[in-house]
Amino acid sequence: MSSQPLQISAEDSQLRDIPVAQIDRNPENPRLVFRSGEMEELLESIRRYGIQVPVSVYKEGRKYVLIDGERRWYCCQKLGKETIPALVQKKPTPLTNLLLMFNIHALREQWDLLTIAMKIPRVVALLESSFSRKPTEREIADHTGLKRSVIRRSRLLSDLPKQYQEDMLDELKKPKAEQKLTEDFFIEMERALTTVERALPDVIENRDRVRRVLISKYQSGVIENRVHFRNVAKIARAERVSGSPRAAKHALKKLFTANDYSIEEAFKDSVSEAYSERDIQTNARGLIAQLESLSAASMNEPLRETLEKLYRRLREVLKGN
């Protein structure tokens, strides 16, 4: 099968006015949520000017199935329109049908990541059947029109237990400003937990129990920001900065227990100093390299004063140690 992006061809298609009630939603369409705010503008446009771009369908028995134009079809239902202009296409194969969904929307509005995640296993299964082997990540990207980074992120969500996918779906139905347990929250948490399991495999005995603890802490405000999960990964990689694995394990086990212990407290108690020392060392090496090409005669007075202040502070620190 070609890795070129799929397109709907107008060749051999027929333009007809089809009864709205005679058209069914495409079961392969990944879309999960229609937000009312996003539909109002299209609804008003169709109310005033009608359908400017025909939908695309294929024949299925006595009815038709949408290939492209679900939002237009949905608006026609809301407006009580009897017919809708449609290009009738040849019925696609199951694989082509699903890939068309992705390629059409790759050029339009951004889908919610959960929308993609829920269909990625189906894409992989159909491609595997077509190839007689598992598709590579690049092949999935080529055929769907998705970026590989999007595929990786969506797989983190598709691997979650169903209850968390349902939680995300409930959140997606809310206005953006009211969403809390978002796709990004779960992605940050899952990445952090995966890092912990790889670096310190004996810390997490039950991943789902840990998930529930962290979700509870996030909902209660103990974890203030989903970005803080990146510090969980830093704690797990304590050895990379000459930190104490023992202190890291202790802090993570306490963090993964139901209490008021936050990620920032765990980071401070375990690896904060080690990361600060690494940063100082990196900056010091850069400064030394810059000073090698600098002569005393070329320094301006503000720079000289700053370096003298730095020199005095370094002597105090070194004497104190």
PyMOL commands that set and color helices and strands:
alter all, ss='L'
color gray80, all
select helices_A, chain A and resi 20-22+36-49+70-79+94-106+113-117+120-131+137-144+148-158+162-172+176-178+183-199+207-220+226-236+238-241+245-255+263-270+272-291+296-298+301-320
alter helices_A, ss='H'
color red, helices_A
select strands_A, chain A and resi 14-19+23-24+55-60+63-68+83-89
alter strands_A, ss='S'
color yellow, strands_A
deselect
rebuild
show_as cartoon
